[in-house]
Amino acid sequence: MIKMYGIPNCDTVKKARKFLDENGVDFEFIDFKKVTPTEKEIKSWKKSFGDWPVNKRGTTFRKLKDEFEAGSDREIITLISENLSVIKRPILENNGKTLCFGFDKEVFGNLV
C-alpha cells in the first residue's frame, strides 16, 4: 500500500496528490497535522534519507538550525515531532519502503 505523508496545504504535497489522483494511483494520505510521526518512522526516514528528513532550506529549519546542529538524536527527534513543518514533504512509501522525499516526478511516474 502506498502512503504519502505530508501537510495538506503544502504546495508540493498538493502537486504530488494531484499527480497520483490524476493517474489513478491509490494511496493513503497521512496528515502530519493530525498524526505525529513516530520515533520509529523518523528513524526509518533518516536511514533512507541518509540524514534527518528535514527541509534545510525551509524557514522552520532555519529558526531551529542551531538546536538541530547541537542536539543529540533524541533531542532532534523531539524537535522534529514538535515542529512538523520542518519535515521535507511529501514522504512517499510503498509497503513500508521509503521511495522519496519531496515530489520526484520520476519516482511518482514509476507508480503509474
Buried (B, 14 or more C-beta within 10 A) or exposed (E): EBBBBBBEEBEBBBEBBEBBEEEEEEBEBBBBEEEEBEBEBBBBBBEBBEEBBBBEEBEBBEEBEEEBEEBEEEEBBBBBBEBBBBBBBBBBBBEEEBBBBBBBEEBBEEBE
